[in-house]
Amino acid sequence: LSDMRFVIRAIMPTEAGNKMVKDPNFVSSMENYIKANKAEAAYFMELNGDRTAVFVLDLPSIDMMPAVAEPLFMLGAKVELHPAMTINDLKKGIALAMGKA
């Protein structure tokens, strides 16, 4: 099996977000998270009025989900994990679905 790409959204409600950004280690914590999980991409934004971080990660197996989610939960974030495909994955999946593979 190959790695599975996930989009991970960490949504920080205002109170947790305020505490988080006041922590002098916050930016280095985010950098460490990105490096430790070999994030393909990381973005920080506002979403529906909350601070939000979005990471794109390749997980070698499904049992890695807690390892990538727990550090974000510990920051007080609401965490969502979404499997995602590249265009090549989509082409292969559609071919399989249409019986053309």
Order of alpha helices (4+ residues) and beta strands (2+ residues): beta-alpha-alpha-beta-beta-alpha-beta-alpha
